[in-house]
Amino acid sequence: MGKYVLQRIVQSLIVLAGALVISFVILRVVPGDPAVLMLSDMATPDEIEQMRVTLGVHEPVWTQFGIYLQQIATGDFGISYRRGAPALPLVMSYLPATFELALAALLITLVVAVPLGVLAARRKNSWIDNALSMGALLGQSLPVFWLGIMLILLVSVQLRLLPTSGYGEFRHLVLPAVTLAFSHIALVARITRSSMLEVIRQDYIRTARAKGLPERTILRRHALRNALAPVVTVLGLQVGTLLGGAIITETVFGWPGAGALLVSSITYRDYPVVQVMVVVSALIFVVTNLLVDVIYVMLDPRVSVS
């Protein structure tokens, strides 16, 4: 297992390096001059050039890339062009709200989707199974922004049960988290159902039944553990989707996370802030998938052997 984990760590570092290089290149080739965007329309060419010098974007690309690598190594990404504050602490001040929303959505997904998938597998071709299939298709088809707006109109405006926006209390978290989790519940429930159906056809499940073990014990101790490996893999891949979907959800519900900060920073070519966001997001995604690989081996030790 140690060799397997070491290989995954090396692969993760390569992926992280590739993500950082690609983000640097894309940010520089996108049309738009941060100096022009920061100044008024009345700015003179001399003022624009002076702003380029101040921001450091007048340097050759290779020089900027060297500075970029130095910033990553030291953790000093410079000052936000637009907000005038250190980029790293600025992003870190917004991240807790985004993490709170993403983790709440992930928890809702696990608590709801896995039992639904197991239930649908146990009741294959029943009305429960058919209803889950239709609900999963509907859940993956609905746009996040539309679902969020509909929940606001129904739950907040019509029923007056929860606030439309805000931050700091549990009631402010419910609607955004449910909105973000909805499509993920549909996907994970379908994966759980398919995995459970495959596992319960195996010989060791028939042997457990022949021994007279209760069906609940068979499902919990023998079937579910082996069926969770694909589910864990899908959940690891969904972390990036959760962070991406959080941008839209935060906009709809006025959630003070890093999504709105990222959008405005890209619009104004605020390189330091965007670079911090890319580094943090890539690091989160790589670490999460590394943990998923380790958990996968714990669930199925045959993976490390192969």
PyMOL commands that set and color helices and strands:
alter all, ss='L'
color gray80, all
select helices_A, chain A and resi 2-29+34-38+45-55+61-74+87-122+127-141+144-158+170-199+203-210+215-253+258-267+271-299+302-305
alter helices_A, ss='H'
color red, helices_A
deselect
rebuild
show_as cartoon
